[in-house]
Amino acid sequence: MNDRIKFSGHTMGAPKCDIHQAIDLFKAIGYDGVEVRIAANGQIDSEKITDDEARALYAEANGKGMEFSCLTSYYQNYVKLDERDTVIANLKRVVEIAALLHCPMVRSYAGVEPFSQQGTWLCDCWTRTVTGIQEVAAYAAKFGVKICIETHIGSLAMTVREAVRLIEDINMANVGMLLDYAWVELAGVETGADAIYKAARHIFHVHIKDWTLESRIPLKKKSCLMGEGTVRWPEALKALKDIGYTGYVSDEYEKYWYPEDLPEPEIGMKHNLEYVKKHLL
Protein backbone atom coordinates (compact mmCIF):
# COMPACT_ATOMS: atom_id res chain seq x y z
CA MET A 1 0.00 0.00 0.00
CA ASN A 2 0.96 3.63 -0.41
CA ASP A 3 1.66 5.68 2.71
CA ARG A 4 -1.12 8.10 1.82
CA ILE A 5 -4.50 8.15 0.16
CA LYS A 6 -4.40 8.64 -3.58
CA PHE A 7 -7.25 9.28 -5.99
CA SER A 8 -8.01 7.77 -9.37
CA GLY A 9 -10.65 8.26 -12.00
CA HIS A 10 -12.44 5.21 -13.38
CA THR A 11 -12.62 5.21 -17.17
CA MET A 12 -16.30 4.23 -16.83
CA GLY A 13 -16.75 7.93 -16.15
CA ALA A 14 -15.37 8.98 -19.52
CA PRO A 15 -16.95 6.65 -22.08
CA LYS A 16 -16.23 9.02 -24.97
CA CYS A 17 -12.48 8.88 -24.26
CA ASP A 18 -9.98 6.29 -25.40
CA ILE A 19 -7.31 5.34 -22.87
CA HIS A 20 -4.92 8.09 -24.00
CA GLN A 21 -7.60 10.78 -23.75
CA ALA A 22 -8.71 9.43 -20.36
CA ILE A 23 -5.17 9.70 -18.98
CA ASP A 24 -4.99 13.33 -20.11
CA LEU A 25 -8.47 14.15 -18.81
CA PHE A 26 -7.88 12.63 -15.38
CA LYS A 27 -4.51 14.35 -15.13
CA ALA A 28 -6.18 17.68 -15.90
CA ILE A 29 -8.91 17.08 -13.30
CA GLY A 30 -6.28 16.39 -10.65
CA TYR A 31 -6.30 12.62 -10.15
CA ASP A 32 -3.17 10.67 -9.26
CA GLY A 33 -4.10 7.68 -11.36
CA VAL A 34 -6.45 5.82 -13.65
CA GLU A 35 -8.65 2.78 -13.06
CA VAL A 36 -9.31 1.12 -16.39
CA ARG A 37 -12.44 -0.64 -17.58
CA ILE A 38 -11.16 -3.86 -19.17
CA ALA A 39 -13.64 -5.08 -21.78
CA ALA A 40 -14.16 -5.38 -25.52
CA ASN A 41 -15.90 -1.98 -25.35
CA GLY A 42 -13.68 -0.63 -22.58
CA GLN A 43 -10.56 1.52 -22.85
CA ILE A 44 -8.41 -1.62 -22.84
CA ASP A 45 -9.43 -4.92 -24.42
CA SER A 46 -7.34 -7.53 -22.63
CA GLU A 47 -7.95 -10.04 -25.40
CA LYS A 48 -6.40 -7.76 -28.04
CA ILE A 49 -3.73 -5.56 -26.42
CA THR A 50 -0.17 -6.76 -26.99
CA ASP A 51 2.65 -6.72 -24.48
CA ASP A 52 4.44 -4.02 -26.46
CA GLU A 53 1.31 -1.87 -26.53
CA ALA A 54 0.95 -2.24 -22.76
CA ARG A 55 4.58 -1.25 -22.19
CA ALA A 56 4.13 1.82 -24.40
CA LEU A 57 0.99 2.75 -22.50
CA TYR A 58 2.82 2.53 -19.19
CA ALA A 59 5.60 4.74 -20.56
CA GLU A 60 3.05 7.30 -21.72
CA ALA A 61 1.23 7.43 -18.38
CA ASN A 62 4.44 7.45 -16.37
CA GLY A 63 5.78 10.32 -18.47
CA LYS A 64 2.69 12.31 -17.54
CA GLY A 65 3.02 11.49 -13.84
CA MET A 66 0.00 9.18 -13.83
CA GLU A 67 -0.33 5.69 -12.34
CA PHE A 68 -2.70 2.83 -13.03
CA SER A 69 -4.56 2.05 -9.81
CA CYS A 70 -6.62 -0.98 -10.83
CA LEU A 71 -7.70 -2.95 -13.88
CA THR A 72 -11.42 -3.67 -13.69
CA SER A 73 -12.28 -6.80 -15.64
CA TYR A 74 -15.72 -8.35 -16.10
CA TYR A 75 -14.81 -12.03 -16.19
CA GLN A 76 -16.79 -13.52 -13.34
CA ASN A 77 -18.37 -16.94 -13.78
CA TYR A 78 -16.18 -19.48 -12.02
CA VAL A 79 -19.16 -21.82 -11.69
CA LYS A 80 -20.21 -22.99 -15.15
CA LEU A 81 -17.77 -25.74 -15.99
CA ASP A 82 -17.91 -25.00 -19.72
CA GLU A 83 -16.85 -21.37 -19.06
CA ARG A 84 -14.61 -21.69 -16.03
CA ASP A 85 -11.28 -22.41 -17.75
CA THR A 86 -11.79 -19.53 -20.19
CA VAL A 87 -12.67 -17.10 -17.38
CA ILE A 88 -9.56 -18.07 -15.42
CA ALA A 89 -7.31 -17.86 -18.49
CA ASN A 90 -8.68 -14.42 -19.36
CA LEU A 91 -8.16 -13.16 -15.81
CA LYS A 92 -4.57 -14.41 -15.90
CA ARG A 93 -4.06 -12.34 -19.03
CA VAL A 94 -5.44 -9.28 -17.23
CA VAL A 95 -2.87 -9.96 -14.50
CA GLU A 96 -0.09 -10.00 -17.09
CA ILE A 97 -1.27 -6.66 -18.47
CA ALA A 98 -1.41 -5.21 -14.95
CA ALA A 99 2.21 -6.20 -14.40
CA LEU A 100 3.26 -4.52 -17.65
CA LEU A 101 1.38 -1.35 -16.61
CA HIS A 102 2.92 -1.45 -13.11
CA CYS A 103 -0.65 -1.62 -11.85
CA PRO A 104 -0.94 -3.17 -8.36
CA MET A 105 -4.56 -4.39 -8.50
CA VAL A 106 -6.92 -6.45 -10.62
CA ARG A 107 -10.61 -6.42 -9.73
CA SER A 108 -12.44 -9.71 -9.48
CA TYR A 109 -16.13 -10.28 -9.01
CA ALA A 110 -17.01 -12.59 -6.15
CA GLY A 111 -18.40 -15.04 -8.67
CA VAL A 112 -22.13 -15.09 -9.33
CA GLU A 113 -25.20 -15.70 -7.20
CA PRO A 114 -26.26 -19.37 -7.13
CA PHE A 115 -29.86 -18.69 -8.17
CA SER A 116 -28.54 -17.57 -11.56
CA GLN A 117 -26.84 -20.97 -12.02
CA GLN A 118 -29.62 -23.45 -12.57
CA GLY A 119 -28.89 -26.80 -10.95
CA THR A 120 -25.97 -25.50 -8.85
CA TRP A 121 -26.07 -25.54 -5.08
CA LEU A 122 -24.71 -22.65 -3.03
CA CYS A 123 -21.90 -24.80 -1.64
CA ASP A 124 -20.73 -25.70 -5.15
CA CYS A 125 -21.04 -22.10 -6.34
CA TRP A 126 -19.00 -20.92 -3.34
CA THR A 127 -16.32 -23.62 -3.63
CA ARG A 128 -15.78 -23.14 -7.35
CA THR A 129 -15.47 -19.38 -6.82
CA VAL A 130 -12.95 -19.84 -4.02
CA THR A 131 -10.79 -22.25 -5.99
CA GLY A 132 -11.06 -20.19 -9.18
CA ILE A 133 -9.86 -17.01 -7.45
CA GLN A 134 -7.13 -19.00 -5.71
CA GLU A 135 -5.80 -20.14 -9.09
CA VAL A 136 -5.82 -16.60 -10.49
CA ALA A 137 -4.27 -15.19 -7.30
CA ALA A 138 -1.47 -17.76 -7.27
CA TYR A 139 -0.60 -16.69 -10.81
CA ALA A 140 -0.88 -13.00 -9.87
CA ALA A 141 1.49 -13.49 -6.94
CA LYS A 142 4.28 -14.35 -9.38
CA PHE A 143 3.93 -10.83 -10.80
CA GLY A 144 3.42 -9.02 -7.50
CA VAL A 145 -0.18 -8.22 -8.44
CA LYS A 146 -3.06 -8.24 -5.94
CA ILE A 147 -6.61 -9.45 -6.54
CA CYS A 148 -9.31 -7.27 -5.00
CA ILE A 149 -12.77 -8.77 -4.66
CA GLU A 150 -15.47 -6.17 -5.06
CA THR A 151 -18.52 -5.90 -2.81
CA HIS A 152 -21.07 -5.92 -5.62
CA ILE A 153 -24.70 -6.70 -6.31
CA GLY A 154 -25.27 -9.99 -8.15
CA SER A 155 -22.20 -11.65 -6.66
CA LEU A 156 -21.49 -13.83 -3.63
CA ALA A 157 -20.16 -10.80 -1.74
CA MET A 158 -22.48 -7.81 -1.76
CA THR A 159 -22.02 -7.43 2.01
CA VAL A 160 -18.83 -6.99 4.00
CA ARG A 161 -19.68 -10.16 5.94
CA GLU A 162 -19.82 -12.21 2.75
CA ALA A 163 -16.67 -10.60 1.31
CA VAL A 164 -14.67 -11.24 4.48
CA ARG A 165 -15.78 -14.88 4.57
CA LEU A 166 -14.79 -15.34 0.92
CA ILE A 167 -11.41 -13.67 1.41
CA GLU A 168 -10.71 -15.78 4.49
CA ASP A 169 -11.73 -18.99 2.69
CA ILE A 170 -9.38 -18.09 -0.19
CA ASN A 171 -6.68 -17.41 2.43
CA MET A 172 -4.03 -15.84 0.23
CA ALA A 173 -1.95 -12.80 1.14
CA ASN A 174 -2.52 -11.06 -2.20
CA VAL A 175 -6.34 -11.33 -2.07
CA GLY A 176 -8.33 -8.58 -0.38
CA MET A 177 -11.39 -6.38 -0.76
CA LEU A 178 -12.41 -3.72 -3.21
CA LEU A 179 -14.81 -1.88 -0.93
CA ASP A 180 -17.70 -0.49 -2.94
CA TYR A 181 -19.53 0.99 0.03
CA ALA A 182 -22.62 2.08 -1.91
CA TRP A 183 -23.51 -1.55 -2.67
CA VAL A 184 -22.76 -2.60 0.91
CA GLU A 185 -25.12 0.05 2.23
CA LEU A 186 -27.81 -1.04 -0.21
CA ALA A 187 -27.49 -4.63 1.03
CA GLY A 188 -28.35 -3.31 4.49
CA VAL A 189 -26.36 -5.75 6.62
CA GLU A 190 -23.66 -3.26 7.55
CA THR A 191 -24.04 0.49 7.09
CA GLY A 192 -22.06 3.64 7.77
CA ALA A 193 -19.01 3.43 9.97
CA ASP A 194 -19.89 -0.12 11.03
CA ALA A 195 -19.31 -1.34 7.47
CA ILE A 196 -15.92 0.35 7.23
CA TYR A 197 -14.70 -0.90 10.60
CA LYS A 198 -15.71 -4.49 9.79
CA ALA A 199 -14.01 -4.36 6.39
CA ALA A 200 -10.92 -2.46 7.57
CA ARG A 201 -8.17 -5.06 7.69
CA HIS A 202 -9.10 -6.50 4.30
CA ILE A 203 -9.47 -3.30 2.23
CA PHE A 204 -7.10 -3.09 -0.75
CA HIS A 205 -8.99 -0.56 -2.89
CA VAL A 206 -12.08 1.67 -2.62
CA HIS A 207 -14.79 2.79 -5.05
CA ILE A 208 -16.96 5.86 -4.56
CA LYS A 209 -20.24 6.76 -6.26
CA ASP A 210 -23.52 8.24 -5.13
CA TRP A 211 -27.18 7.78 -5.97
CA THR A 212 -30.60 8.73 -4.76
CA LEU A 213 -32.43 5.62 -3.61
CA GLU A 214 -36.17 5.61 -4.19
CA SER A 215 -36.86 1.96 -3.49
CA ARG A 216 -34.70 -0.95 -2.38
CA ILE A 217 -37.17 -3.68 -3.46
CA PRO A 218 -37.82 -3.31 -6.33
CA LEU A 219 -34.55 -1.48 -6.85
CA LYS A 220 -35.08 2.08 -8.08
CA LYS A 221 -32.16 4.50 -7.89
CA LYS A 222 -30.66 7.35 -9.88
CA SER A 223 -26.97 8.18 -10.16
CA CYS A 224 -25.88 11.61 -8.95
CA LEU A 225 -22.85 13.58 -7.82
CA MET A 226 -21.13 12.75 -4.55
CA GLY A 227 -22.90 14.31 -1.60
CA GLU A 228 -26.15 14.86 -3.50
CA GLY A 229 -27.57 11.38 -2.99
CA THR A 230 -28.81 9.19 -0.16
CA VAL A 231 -25.63 7.16 0.42
CA ARG A 232 -24.18 7.89 3.89
CA TRP A 233 -20.85 9.07 2.53
CA PRO A 234 -19.84 11.60 5.22
CA GLU A 235 -19.99 8.89 7.89
CA ALA A 236 -18.36 6.24 5.72
CA LEU A 237 -15.51 8.50 4.59
CA LYS A 238 -14.84 9.67 8.14
CA ALA A 239 -14.55 6.04 9.21
CA LEU A 240 -12.23 5.31 6.27
CA LYS A 241 -10.00 8.14 7.43
CA ASP A 242 -10.23 6.95 11.06
CA ILE A 243 -8.99 3.44 10.24
CA GLY A 244 -5.92 4.94 8.59
CA TYR A 245 -6.64 3.63 5.09
CA THR A 246 -3.86 4.30 2.61
CA GLY A 247 -4.23 3.41 -1.01
CA TYR A 248 -6.44 4.48 -3.87
CA VAL A 249 -9.95 5.86 -3.67
CA SER A 250 -11.38 5.57 -7.17
CA ASP A 251 -14.29 7.53 -8.58
CA GLU A 252 -16.54 4.96 -10.25
CA TYR A 253 -18.44 7.69 -12.02
CA GLU A 254 -21.22 5.77 -13.77
CA LYS A 255 -21.46 7.87 -16.92
CA TYR A 256 -21.04 4.74 -19.05
CA TRP A 257 -24.13 3.08 -17.59
CA TYR A 258 -26.31 6.14 -16.91
CA PRO A 259 -25.29 8.87 -19.38
CA GLU A 260 -28.48 10.89 -18.90
CA ASP A 261 -28.16 11.06 -15.10
CA LEU A 262 -24.74 12.66 -14.86
CA PRO A 263 -22.93 15.71 -16.25
CA GLU A 264 -19.80 15.34 -18.35
CA PRO A 265 -16.76 14.07 -16.43
CA GLU A 266 -14.98 17.44 -16.62
CA ILE A 267 -17.71 18.70 -14.31
CA GLY A 268 -18.93 15.69 -12.36
CA MET A 269 -15.65 13.91 -11.70
CA LYS A 270 -14.01 17.19 -10.70
CA HIS A 271 -16.84 17.73 -8.19
CA ASN A 272 -16.44 14.20 -6.84
CA LEU A 273 -12.68 14.56 -6.43
CA GLU A 274 -13.11 17.80 -4.49
CA TYR A 275 -15.80 16.18 -2.33
CA VAL A 276 -13.75 13.15 -1.28
CA LYS A 277 -10.60 15.20 -0.72
CA LYS A 278 -12.57 17.48 1.61
CA HIS A 279 -13.62 14.47 3.69
CA LEU A 280 -10.39 12.45 3.57
CA LEU A 281 -7.46 14.89 3.57
Secondary structure by P-SEA (a helix, b strand, c coil): cccbbbbbbbccccccccaaaaaaaaaaacccbbbbbcccccccccccccaaaaaaaaaaaaaacbbbcbbbbccccccccccaaaaaaaaaaaaaaaaaacccbbbbcccccccccccccaaaaaaaaaaaaaaaaaaaaaacbbbbbbbccccccccaaaaaaaaaaaccccbbbccaaaaaaaaccccaaaaaaaacccccbbbbbbbbbcccccbbbbbbcccccccaaaaaaaaaaaaccccccccccccccccccccccccaaaaaaaaaaaacc
